[in-house]
Amino acid sequence: MDIFLKVLLLIFSVGLIAVVLLQKGKSAGLSGAISGGAEHLFGKSKARGMELVLQRVTVGLAAGFFIMSIIVAVVIK
Protein backbone atom coordinates (compact mmCIF):
# COMPACT_ATOMS: atom_id res chain seq x y z
CA MET A 1 0.00 0.00 0.00
CA ASP A 2 2.82 2.40 0.89
CA ILE A 3 4.65 1.76 -2.37
CA PHE A 4 1.45 2.20 -4.39
CA LEU A 5 0.77 5.59 -2.78
CA LYS A 6 4.35 6.73 -3.35
CA VAL A 7 4.24 5.68 -7.00
CA LEU A 8 0.92 7.49 -7.47
CA LEU A 9 2.40 10.62 -5.87
CA LEU A 10 5.39 10.35 -8.22
CA ILE A 11 3.06 10.09 -11.24
CA PHE A 12 1.14 13.20 -10.12
CA SER A 13 4.34 15.16 -9.57
CA VAL A 14 5.91 14.26 -12.93
CA GLY A 15 2.62 14.94 -14.71
CA LEU A 16 2.30 18.33 -13.02
CA ILE A 17 5.84 19.28 -13.99
CA ALA A 18 5.26 18.23 -17.60
CA VAL A 19 1.98 20.12 -17.94
CA VAL A 20 3.42 23.30 -16.43
CA LEU A 21 6.38 23.16 -18.80
CA LEU A 22 4.05 22.73 -21.79
CA GLN A 23 2.26 26.01 -21.05
CA LYS A 24 3.52 29.18 -22.66
CA GLY A 25 4.46 32.20 -20.61
CA LYS A 26 1.74 34.76 -19.98
CA SER A 27 4.08 37.77 -20.02
CA ALA A 28 7.57 38.27 -21.30
CA GLY A 29 10.32 40.51 -20.02
CA LEU A 30 10.28 43.28 -17.47
CA SER A 31 7.32 45.10 -19.02
CA GLY A 32 5.18 41.99 -18.66
CA ALA A 33 6.21 41.62 -15.04
CA ILE A 34 5.01 45.15 -14.26
CA SER A 35 1.76 45.33 -16.23
CA GLY A 36 1.03 41.69 -17.05
CA GLY A 37 -0.06 40.73 -13.55
CA ALA A 38 -2.94 43.18 -13.53
CA GLU A 39 -4.20 41.99 -16.90
CA HIS A 40 -4.10 38.37 -15.78
CA LEU A 41 -5.69 39.18 -12.43
CA PHE A 42 -8.71 40.94 -13.91
CA GLY A 43 -9.22 38.39 -16.68
CA LYS A 44 -8.50 40.48 -19.78
CA SER A 45 -6.75 37.56 -21.45
CA LYS A 46 -9.03 34.55 -21.83
CA ALA A 47 -7.57 31.10 -22.35
CA ARG A 48 -8.90 29.22 -25.37
CA GLY A 49 -8.25 25.92 -27.02
CA MET A 50 -5.18 24.04 -25.89
CA GLU A 51 -4.32 26.71 -23.30
CA LEU A 52 -7.65 26.11 -21.58
CA VAL A 53 -7.14 22.34 -21.60
CA LEU A 54 -3.63 22.67 -20.15
CA GLN A 55 -4.90 25.10 -17.51
CA ARG A 56 -7.63 22.70 -16.38
CA VAL A 57 -5.30 19.70 -16.40
CA THR A 58 -2.83 21.71 -14.30
CA VAL A 59 -5.50 22.49 -11.72
CA GLY A 60 -6.58 18.84 -11.58
CA LEU A 61 -3.03 17.52 -11.24
CA ALA A 62 -2.17 20.13 -8.60
CA ALA A 63 -5.23 19.17 -6.55
CA GLY A 64 -4.35 15.48 -6.91
CA PHE A 65 -0.75 16.17 -5.91
CA PHE A 66 -1.77 18.01 -2.74
CA ILE A 67 -4.31 15.37 -1.77
CA MET A 68 -1.85 12.54 -2.41
CA SER A 69 0.91 14.26 -0.46
CA ILE A 70 -1.40 14.66 2.54
CA ILE A 71 -2.49 11.02 2.29
CA VAL A 72 1.10 9.80 2.05
CA ALA A 73 2.10 11.95 5.03
CA VAL A 74 -0.78 10.59 7.15
CA VAL A 75 -0.49 6.93 6.14
CA ILE A 76 3.29 6.70 6.35
CA LYS A 77 4.29 7.90 9.82
MDTraj code that builds the backbone (N, CA, C; nanometers):
import mdtraj as md
import numpy as np

residues = "MET ASP ILE PHE LEU LYS VAL LEU LEU LEU ILE PHE SER VAL GLY LEU ILE ALA VAL VAL LEU LEU GLN LYS GLY LYS SER ALA GLY LEU SER GLY ALA ILE SER GLY GLY ALA GLU HIS LEU PHE GLY LYS SER LYS ALA ARG GLY MET GLU LEU VAL LEU GLN ARG VAL THR VAL GLY LEU ALA ALA GLY PHE PHE ILE MET SER ILE ILE VAL ALA VAL VAL ILE LYS".split()
xyz = np.array([
    [0.0826, -0.1196, 0.0000],
    [0.0000, 0.0000, 0.0000],
    [0.0867, 0.1256, 0.0000],
    [0.1939, 0.1240, 0.0813],
    [0.2821, 0.2405, 0.0887],
    [0.3502, 0.2667, -0.0453],
    [0.3962, 0.1609, -0.1088],
    [0.4651, 0.1759, -0.2366],
    [0.3682, 0.2261, -0.3436],
    [0.2457, 0.1754, -0.3424],
    [0.1451, 0.2198, -0.4386],
    [0.1174, 0.3688, -0.4240],
    [0.1033, 0.4169, -0.3011],
    [0.0766, 0.5588, -0.2785],
    [0.1948, 0.6454, -0.3210],
    [0.3169, 0.5976, -0.2949],
    [0.4351, 0.6734, -0.3350],
    [0.4483, 0.6797, -0.4869],
    [0.4181, 0.5694, -0.5548],
    [0.4240, 0.5682, -0.7004],
    [0.3170, 0.6601, -0.7585],
    [0.1988, 0.6604, -0.7013],
    [0.0924, 0.7489, -0.7466],
    [0.1296, 0.8957, -0.7250],
    [0.1927, 0.9262, -0.6135],
    [0.2402, 1.0623, -0.5874],
    [0.3477, 1.1019, -0.6882],
    [0.4350, 1.0090, -0.7222],
    [0.5386, 1.0353, -0.8216],
    [0.4773, 1.0628, -0.9590],
    [0.3740, 0.9882, -0.9957],
    [0.3064, 1.0091, -1.1237],
    [0.2407, 1.1474, -1.1272],
    [0.1751, 1.1869, -1.0179],
    [0.1141, 1.3196, -1.0122],
    [0.2197, 1.4292, -1.0232],
    [0.3320, 1.4117, -0.9555],
    [0.4335, 1.5164, -0.9567],
    [0.4990, 1.5302, -1.0943],
    [0.5315, 1.4196, -1.1599],
    [0.5915, 1.4257, -1.2930],
    [0.4907, 1.4813, -1.3939],
    [0.3658, 1.4408, -1.3820],
    [0.2624, 1.4941, -1.4706],
    [0.2424, 1.6433, -1.4534],
    [0.2455, 1.6897, -1.3296],
    [0.2296, 1.8327, -1.3023],
    [0.3469, 1.9116, -1.3593],
    [0.4665, 1.8604, -1.3433],
    [0.5843, 1.9280, -1.3989],
    [0.5749, 1.9353, -1.5510],
    [0.5356, 1.8263, -1.6139],
    [0.5259, 1.8231, -1.7596],
    [0.4208, 1.9203, -1.8124],
    [0.3055, 1.9246, -1.7473],
    [0.1976, 2.0124, -1.7942],
    [0.2344, 2.1592, -1.7748],
    [0.3006, 2.1916, -1.6649],
    [0.3420, 2.3298, -1.6425],
    [0.4460, 2.3715, -1.7461],
    [0.5377, 2.2829, -1.7804],
    [0.6384, 2.3159, -1.8802],
    [0.5806, 2.3275, -2.0212],
    [0.4684, 2.2630, -2.0480],
    [0.4048, 2.2733, -2.1788],
    [0.3336, 2.4068, -2.1994],
    [0.2980, 2.4745, -2.0930],
    [0.2262, 2.6015, -2.1053],
    [0.3211, 2.7112, -2.1472],
    [0.2677, 2.8046, -2.2257],
    [0.3516, 2.9175, -2.2656],
    [0.3421, 3.0271, -2.1608],
    [0.4415, 3.1120, -2.1575],
    [0.4458, 3.2199, -2.0608],
    [0.3378, 3.3232, -2.0868],
    [0.2799, 3.3769, -1.9828],
    [0.1743, 3.4760, -1.9982],
    [0.2306, 3.6146, -2.0283],
    [0.3474, 3.6465, -1.9769],
    [0.4076, 3.7766, -2.0020],
    [0.5579, 3.7583, -2.0189],
    [0.6147, 3.8417, -2.1024],
    [0.7575, 3.8271, -2.1303],
    [0.8320, 3.9547, -2.0927],
    [0.9469, 3.9370, -2.0320],
    [1.0316, 4.0506, -2.0019],
    [0.9866, 4.1305, -1.8818],
    [1.0557, 4.2426, -1.8607],
    [1.0282, 4.3281, -1.7468],
    [0.8950, 4.4012, -1.7609],
    [0.8587, 4.4390, -1.8824],
    [0.7321, 4.5105, -1.9016],
    [0.6132, 4.4205, -1.8687],
    [0.6245, 4.2929, -1.8998],
    [0.5177, 4.1990, -1.8660],
    [0.5082, 4.1753, -1.7173],
    [0.6220, 4.1824, -1.6493],
    [0.6206, 4.1624, -1.5045],
    [0.5521, 4.2777, -1.4332],
    [0.5609, 4.3975, -1.4895],
    [0.5008, 4.5151, -1.4265],
    [0.3524, 4.5248, -1.4578],
    [0.3166, 4.5132, -1.5857],
    [0.1764, 4.5334, -1.6226],
    [0.1000, 4.4039, -1.6458],
    [0.1691, 4.2947, -1.6698],
    [0.1026, 4.1694, -1.7051],
    [0.0237, 4.1075, -1.5924],
    [0.0649, 4.1311, -1.4687],
    [-0.0059, 4.0730, -1.3553],
    [-0.1453, 4.1284, -1.3402],
    [-0.1621, 4.2568, -1.3648],
    [-0.2941, 4.3180, -1.3530],
    [-0.3880, 4.2678, -1.4609],
    [-0.3364, 4.2502, -1.5824],
    [-0.4199, 4.1993, -1.6903],
    [-0.4645, 4.0569, -1.6620],
    [-0.3751, 3.9758, -1.6089],
    [-0.4097, 3.8373, -1.5782],
    [-0.5050, 3.8296, -1.4597],
    [-0.4868, 3.9191, -1.3629],
    [-0.5693, 3.9177, -1.2434],
    [-0.7141, 3.9519, -1.2746],
    [-0.7356, 4.0492, -1.3607],
    [-0.8711, 4.0936, -1.3906],
    [-0.9316, 4.0233, -1.5101],
    [-0.8631, 3.9257, -1.5655],
    [-0.9218, 3.8391, -1.6678],
    [-0.9331, 3.8998, -1.8051],
    [-0.8429, 3.9899, -1.8440],
    [-0.8503, 4.0475, -1.9777],
    [-0.8044, 3.9491, -2.0834],
    [-0.7208, 3.8557, -2.0470],
    [-0.6753, 3.7558, -2.1446],
    [-0.7432, 3.6226, -2.1120],
    [-0.8290, 3.5803, -2.2018],
    [-0.9027, 3.4554, -2.1827],
    [-0.8274, 3.3406, -2.2485],
    [-0.8222, 3.2288, -2.1801],
    [-0.7572, 3.1103, -2.2353],
    [-0.8548, 3.0375, -2.3262],
    [-0.8045, 2.9942, -2.4426],
    [-0.8896, 2.9224, -2.5370],
    [-0.8130, 2.8050, -2.5946],
    [-0.8852, 2.7056, -2.6342],
    [-0.8253, 2.5915, -2.7022],
    [-0.7358, 2.5099, -2.6121],
    [-0.6136, 2.4882, -2.6610],
    [-0.5182, 2.4039, -2.5891],
    [-0.4742, 2.4686, -2.4582],
    [-0.4693, 2.6024, -2.4544],
    [-0.4324, 2.6715, -2.3304],
    [-0.5331, 2.6420, -2.2204],
    [-0.6602, 2.6399, -2.2556],
    [-0.7653, 2.6113, -2.1582],
    [-0.7553, 2.4678, -2.1083],
    [-0.7283, 2.3751, -2.1988],
    [-0.7143, 2.2343, -2.1597],
    [-0.5956, 2.2171, -2.0657],
    [-0.4812, 2.2787, -2.1000],
    [-0.3633, 2.2675, -2.0150],
    [-0.3865, 2.3326, -1.8787],
    [-0.4603, 2.4425, -1.8774],
    [-0.4900, 2.5097, -1.7506],
    [-0.5754, 2.4213, -1.6611],
    [-0.6750, 2.3570, -1.7177],
    [-0.7631, 2.2703, -1.6385],
    [-0.6914, 2.1432, -1.5930],
    [-0.6065, 2.0880, -1.6787],
    [-0.5297, 1.9697, -1.6400],
    [-0.4320, 2.0051, -1.5280],
    [-0.3736, 2.1258, -1.5347],
    [-0.2825, 2.1709, -1.4299],
    [-0.3541, 2.1808, -1.2963],
    [-0.4732, 2.2369, -1.2964],
    [-0.5501, 2.2491, -1.1721],
    [-0.5839, 2.1109, -1.1162],
    [-0.6250, 2.0198, -1.2016],
    [-0.6575, 1.8842, -1.1576],
    [-0.5370, 1.8097, -1.1019],
    [-0.4235, 1.8199, -1.1716],
    [-0.3034, 1.7521, -1.1241],
    [-0.2505, 1.8151, -0.9958],
    [-0.2626, 1.9471, -0.9835],
    [-0.2174, 2.0127, -0.8603],
    [-0.3035, 1.9696, -0.7420],
    [-0.4342, 1.9627, -0.7620],
    [-0.5229, 1.9172, -0.6546],
    [-0.4913, 1.7721, -0.6169],
    [-0.4709, 1.6876, -0.7173],
    [-0.4353, 1.5484, -0.6906],
    [-0.3020, 1.5356, -0.6187],
    [-0.2054, 1.6199, -0.6566],
    [-0.0753, 1.6173, -0.5915],
    [-0.0865, 1.6548, -0.4442],
    [-0.1623, 1.7602, -0.4137],
    [-0.1773, 1.8014, -0.2743],
    [-0.2512, 1.6960, -0.1921],
    [-0.3555, 1.6396, -0.2487],
    [-0.4314, 1.5367, -0.1769],
    [-0.3448, 1.4134, -0.1531],
    [-0.2711, 1.3712, -0.2566],
    [-0.1853, 1.2537, -0.2413],
    [-0.0722, 1.2781, -0.1423],
    [-0.0169, 1.3997, -0.1407],
    [0.0912, 1.4260, -0.0463],
    [0.0409, 1.4244, 0.0975],
    [-0.0813, 1.4716, 0.1196],
    [-0.1399, 1.4660, 0.2537],
    [-0.1674, 1.3210, 0.2931],
    [-0.2193, 1.2422, 0.2001],
    [-0.2495, 1.1022, 0.2291],
    [-0.1211, 1.0255, 0.2613],
    [-0.0174, 1.0488, 0.1815],
    [0.1104, 0.9796, 0.2049],
    [0.1689, 1.0209, 0.3389],
    [0.1567, 1.1482, 0.3752],
    [0.2099, 1.1947, 0.5032],
    [0.1332, 1.1340, 0.6218],
    [0.0037, 1.1142, 0.6069],
    [-0.0777, 1.0589, 0.7153],
    [-0.0587, 0.9071, 0.7266],
    [-0.0579, 0.8386, 0.6132],
    [-0.0491, 0.6935, 0.6142],
    [0.0896, 0.6470, 0.6563],
    [0.1925, 0.7115, 0.6053],
    [0.3292, 0.6699, 0.6347],
    [0.3826, 0.7609, 0.7465],
    [0.3827, 0.7088, 0.8691],
    [0.4287, 0.7896, 0.9815],
    [0.5657, 0.7496, 1.0241],
])
top = md.Topology()
chain = top.add_chain()
for i, resn in enumerate(residues, 1):
    res = top.add_residue(resn, chain, resSeq=i)
    for name in ("N", "CA", "C"):
        top.add_atom(name, md.element.get_by_symbol(name[0]), res)
traj = md.Trajectory(xyz[None], top)
